[in-house]
Amino acid sequence: MHPTLTIFLLSLMAGLGTGMGGLIAILLHNIPEGMATALPLCKSGVSRWDSFRVAFLSGLAEPVGALLAAFFLTSFQNFIPGA
């Protein structure tokens, strides 16, 4: 589970405004993360399209992790202190 997504979900449980601030921070964080994935691939000879696809698919891991964290946190909310 990605730590930033867990933090986002916990901040969303604290309030909508706090959660939206966390969402914007994560979205801005993903831009250089995608570039850090795609640029080395481009420099090593992989096509731009394939580099984009790899960066996009690696970025999809975060929403999947968010759904898993949301399920976990909502299902076991009584057992997690502070959640």
Buried (B, 14 or more C-beta within 10 A) or exposed (E): EBEBBBBBBBBBBEEEEBBEBBBEBBEEEBEEBBEEBBEEBBEEEBEEEEBBBBBEEBBEEBEEBBEBBBEBBEEEEEEEEEB
